[in-house]
Structures are given as structure tokens and as C-alpha cells.
Amino acid sequence: MSGESIQFCTECNNLLYPRADEERKVLMYACRNCDFEYQATDPCVYKNDLFTVTKEQAGVTEDVNKDITLPRDSEASCPRCHHDGGVTFQDQGKRKETRMTLFYVCLQCGHAYVDPGVPQ
């Protein structure tokens, strides 16, 4: 059963979870549904924590300024060409840790930016 990243129980096909056998000082894979368990051949268990603090990005904004279904803000001023007027949309990320980010796309030049008045 070695060589696989996810292990399954041979008795009931449920997922096996790594656990330490403190008495024998070995790594075991055990089923939480039945009594099946076996000693791991590789004593290494990896944890890949994907939580990183990243700044939200607008994503693909090509032709967003032509989408008539998106709201417009006539007072938004583009930092690149200083034209007033832009399409607005919010970040599509599903993060609990960060606040909603409102993006603007200039109607004149298509530049994507966040509200410069909001601290980053």
C-alpha cells in the first residue's frame, strides 16, 4: 500500500488517516470506520498549508468595460488616463480572512485598478 498519497481501507474502502503509535514509536494508517490499520512504510507525512496572504487581483479584464450587465461608476477616475467613468466588479475569491475588494476598469483605456482611496 505504499507509493500512494491517499490510502484506503481494505475492509470498508473508507479513507485511512495517519496516526502515531506512541508506544511503538511508528506511524500507522488507521480507518476511522472499522478496526483496520497498518504500519506505514514511509514514516513521512506531508502537510501542505496553502494559506498565504496574497493581494487580490482583478483577473481577466479584457472587454469587461463593454459588458452592459456590470455596474458603472461615473465618478471613478482612472489613475492611468484620468478619464472619469469605470465598470465596477468585486473580487471573486471566497476568503473569510480578507475584506471584499472592489475593482474598476476604465471605460476609456481598459486599465484595471482598485479604488485608490481604499488603503491596501
N, C-alpha and C positions, 0 to 999 in steps of 0.2 A: 504493500500500500504506500510505498514511498514514491517520491517523484511527483506527486500531485499537490497542488496548492490547496485544494479543498478536499477534505476526506469525508466519506460517507459510511455509515454503519452497515455492516454486512448482514445484520439481523433484521433491521427495520427500515433501512435506507434513509434515515434522518442524518442531518449534518453532525459530524463529530467535532468536538471542541477541545482545544488543548487545555491540559491541566497538569499541575505539578504534583508528583507523588513525593511528598515531603519526607516520608520515611525512607524510601529507597533513593531519593535524590535523582529522579528521572522524569522525563517529560512523557506524558501519556496523552492519547487521544481517547476521549470518552463520549459516549452517547448520552444525551440528557433524557432520552425516552425509555431506553432499556439499560441493561447492565453491561452491554458490550464496551470493551476498552482494549487498547493495545499500546505497547510501548513504542514511541516514535523512534525511527531510525536516525533521524536528523534532529539533534537537540536544539535547533534554532527556530524560533517563532518570530515572524516579522510583524511589525505594526507600522503601517504607512499612514501617518497623520496628514491628511490633505488640507487641513485648515491652515490657510495662510492669509495674511492680511494683504489684500490687493485693492488697488483703486479700481473703481468701476470704470468700464469703458463703454463707449457708445455702440460698438459693434459695427455691423454693415449699415452704412447710412446712404448708400447710393440710391438716388431717386426718391429718398424719403421726403424731400421738400416738394415733390409733385403729388404726394399721397393726399387726396382730398379728405380722407377719413380721419386724419390726425389733426389735433387741435393746433391752432395758430396763436402766437403771441405777437401782437403788432408793436409792442414796446421793447422786445428783446433786441439788443444791439450787438451785432456780430463783432467780436474782437479783431477779426481779420480785415473785413472790408467796411465796417462801421455802418452797414445797412440796417435799418430798423425792420424787424419782422422775421419771425422764425417759426418753424414747426417744433412742437414740443412732444416728448415722449419720456417715459420713465425706464429706469434700469430693469431688465427682465430677470435679474438674479433673485433667488429665493433665500436671501440671507437674513437670519434673525439678528445678527450682530451689528449690521450696518444700517444706516438710515436710507430712505429712498433717495435716489439721485435722479434729478430731472435734467434731461439733455435737450439741447436746442440744435436745430440745423438751420443755417441761414437760408432764406428764400432766394437770395441773390447769388451767393458763391458756393453754397452747399457745405460750408465748413461746419463741423460738429463741435459743440462746446458745452460746458456746464455753466450754470449761472455764475458769473464772476463775483456776484455779491454774496454767495454762499461760501463760507470757509471750508477748505478741503482738509 
